[in-house]
Amino acid sequence: MKLSTLFAASATTVALALSGCSSDEPEPQPSTGSSDEANTSDEPLAEPKEVTGRECLTGSWLADNKFFLARMNEIADEMKDVTGEVVVTFGADGSMRTTYDKWHISAVTQGMPSTIERNGDDKGAFTASDTSINLKEDRVTSTLRVTAGGHSMAVSANPVVYTNAAFVCNESTLTITTPDGPMRMTRR
């Protein structure tokens, strides 16, 4: 097998892995606690504070690797594992930073084990209404490395740019749905 063919297949895996994927399945809803929990006081249970819109976005969010892996396996069952962290931070000033910390995707490409690892920070800006968000990275400094068939190569990371991506947010969970598919995160 030609090395260029293997890297082309791995590059396709990278594109799929880094852009997400879509599904017609309904999104799982965040849990609000167990109905078996006993209220030992005479006070009624307080409802969780509902935070929505741009106010809800502000802060740091950890990408859900299990959710990402499940979504990827809906279109390509060759994804084996996702480890490490992706943290997206939305600033009150409209700034955005995505930090990749040993984010590692294990897959099988053309019958051979392959890995994708991303590290570093990407920066940009966002604007949001109560139900949609515009994201635009303008400083991509994270590194992306694909390894397959005993060979490794650096791959250029593309900036994230989305317009009018729908989002649903509460104080603990954020789901952003783009044309590439949904991304679920939990508040850090």
Beta strands, then each sheet from edge to edge (+ up, - down):
strand 1: 59-63
strand 2: 79-90
strand 3: 95-109
strand 4: 112-128
strand 5: 132-140
strand 6: 143-148
strand 7: 151-154
strand 8: 161-169
strand 9: 173-178
strand 10: 181-187
sheet 1: 7+ 6- 4+ 3- 2+ 1- 10+ 9- 8+ 5-
end
